[in-house]
Amino acid sequence: MQNTVDSKNFDWLMFPLICIILAVGIFFVWSASSEKFVLKQLIWILMGFTLFFILLSFDYLSFANHAYIIYGGVIFLLIVLLAFGGSVKGTQRWLSIGSFSIQPSEFMKITIVLTLARFLRYKKYGLGLFDIGISLLLTLVPMVLIVKQPDLGTALIMLPILLFMLYTAGIRLSYLLLFIGAGLAISPLLWIFVLKSYQKLRIIGFLWPEKTTDWGAGYHRLQSLIAIGSGGLFGAGWGNGTQNQMKFLPERHTDFIFAVIAEEWGFLRACFVLLLYMIFLTCGIGIARNTREPCGRLIVVGLVTMFATQIVVNVCMTLGIAPIVGITLPFVSYGGSSMLTSFIALSIIFNVKMHSKVDLASRRHHTMR
């Protein structure tokens, strides 16, 4: 049975929420940088909306059915990036094609969701150790390549995605606890062989600030806390934040833009931004709960986990309650690849909601027969 798009299922609560969040992002990218960056951000947003509406015309199952091909293509880009990618501030995260640069690791977040959903769907009789092992392998391969760039923040986002998708697919609790325990057991090896020296200093500076002798290791955290604290309840006013306008706060239009919002808008309106995110995530969870088709449910769970992890980690690191790992705030931080990735993920979530779940279930039933 052919599946069709039901426009009545378009989420008219989530869509305006995203538009408000985007508007907040534009104003604070402007405050934290210049009109040049705002213009670029507007172009990325326009491209994002174009992609959003184009992807709605496709059946999300077509993305899942080609997930392994997409996975192989992005893995190839990550390998090419390590070999030929340009270095910016000591990292190799961007592939340059003329004047256009892309960050393959950003698109890998969506790719791993589609790939795991493709592999785990219809395993209604439970997951065995083989299924868990394959899922772990599919996740670890891109994680290793991304950590090599190095981009620890993006790589770590994939772990919560894997855990929540395994839980949704029906993993036994004993296996899940064994999986988490094994991860904690090998963490010392990651400290010794994987983390760069500056990453270790950031973690030490977060856990034991008094033991950090390198001023640069704690500089980002300190300036972020000063900015947030100086904002008070009502803020210094848009464009009037001292830490922002005097450029004390590093990466203020990307990773630390929430600190700019808190400084210039204050605690109350910063909480309003967080409330918008909470409603957005709640809507996403509702779509997952109401989706009867297994692959669609897994995809939405993975993408909502991706958004939730980014939001929580970004806000917590600006508040000084999480190590600084370099994660953008979705739909707010400046960045082309990050913005396009967010719009693609949003479109797929809407896609799952809008496509008829009854038709999908029927088609699956007839195919199996």
Secondary structure, DSSP 8 states (H G I E B T S, - for coil): ----B-GGG--TTHHHHHHHHHHHHHHHHHHHS-HHHHHHHHHHHHHHHHHHHHHTTS-HHHHHHTHHHHHHHHHHHHHHHHHH-EEETTEEEEEEETTEEE-HHHHHHHHHHHHHHHHHTT-TT---HHHHHHHHHHHHHHHHHHHTTT-HHHHHHHHHHHHHHHHHHT--HHHHHHHHHHHHHTHHHHHHHTS-HHHHHHHHHHH-GGG---HHHHHHHHHHHHHHHHHTTT-S-TT--HHHHTT-STTTTTTTHHHHHHHHHHHHHHHHHHHHHHHHHHHHHHHHHH--SHHHHHHHHHHHHHHHHHHHHHHHHHTTSS-------TTTS--HHHHHHHHHHHHHHHHHHHB-HHHHHHHHHHHH-
